[in-house]
Amino acid sequence: MAKTKTQKKELLKQYNQKIAESKGFIVLKPSKITPNEASDFRKEIFDFGSSFNVVKNSIFRLSLKENNIDLGLDKGEYAVVFLSEDIVGPSKSLKKFMENAKTADGESKIEIVSGILDGSVLTKEQVTELSEMPDKAGSVSMILGILDNAISGVVYVLEDAPRSIASILDQAFKE
């Protein structure tokens, strides 16, 4: 159904607001995604504060132009995942969604086109790499592990000094 001029202006305003408020976004090219698949994916990334929208292409391109973003989008249907502070969680969910959303022939129903993160344009490969990064809890765990190893080494060195002195004194009194 065609949109009125007022609806188009409101949609443009919504796209501009989402672009301004998000940490970044991933542009996807969906094909033959069922409403249930899209709804399930929306619910999954909602927990991360992100959203999934099938966009009106011409208005979305206009919004990108107004925000000085050039992704070189051509005609066709596009969907966008708008990312909040947590960029890894939705990326992992997107990867899982892409693996599960296949046609009967085994072709993927969704393709990554490009993305934006903190104002920088991301390639398809860079967006895929986001999904392979550890999430916030994983990163904290890794940092704590590094600190634990470092502190254990310091404690060992500090414990070793008195032991060495005691050993030297013991040897001195034995002679």
C-alpha positions, 0 to 999 in steps of 0.5 A: 500500500502506498504511503501518504506524504505525511506518513513518509515524512514521519517514517523519515523522522523515525529512521533519522531518530533510530540512526541518531540513537543507535551505536550502529546498524547492520543492513540486511537483504532479506528474501522469503523470510516468514513473519514468524521468523522475523518476529522471533528474531525481533524478540531475541534481539529486543533483550539486547536493546536492539531492533529489527526493521524491514525498511522502506528503501527509498525513505531509508536511503534518504535518511542515510543521505541526510545523515551523510552515510553512503552505503551504496544501496541499490533497489530492492528490499532491505532490513536493518538491525539497529544496535544499542550499546551491546553490539556483540549480542545482537550480532551473535543472534543475527549469525544464529538467525542466518544459520537457521533461516534457510530455504528448502534448497539450503540457501540463506534467506538473509544476507548481510550487505553492510553496516555502520558502527560508531560512524564507520562503515563496516564491510560484510566481513567486518559485520560477520567478525562482530558475531565472533567477538566475546560478549560483555560477560566473556570479556569481563571473564577474560580480563579477570582471568588475566588479572588473576594470573598476574596477581598469582605471579606477584604473590608467588614472588612475594612469598618466595623472598621470605623463603629464600631469606629463611633458606639462606639463614638456615644454611648459614647456621648449619655451617 
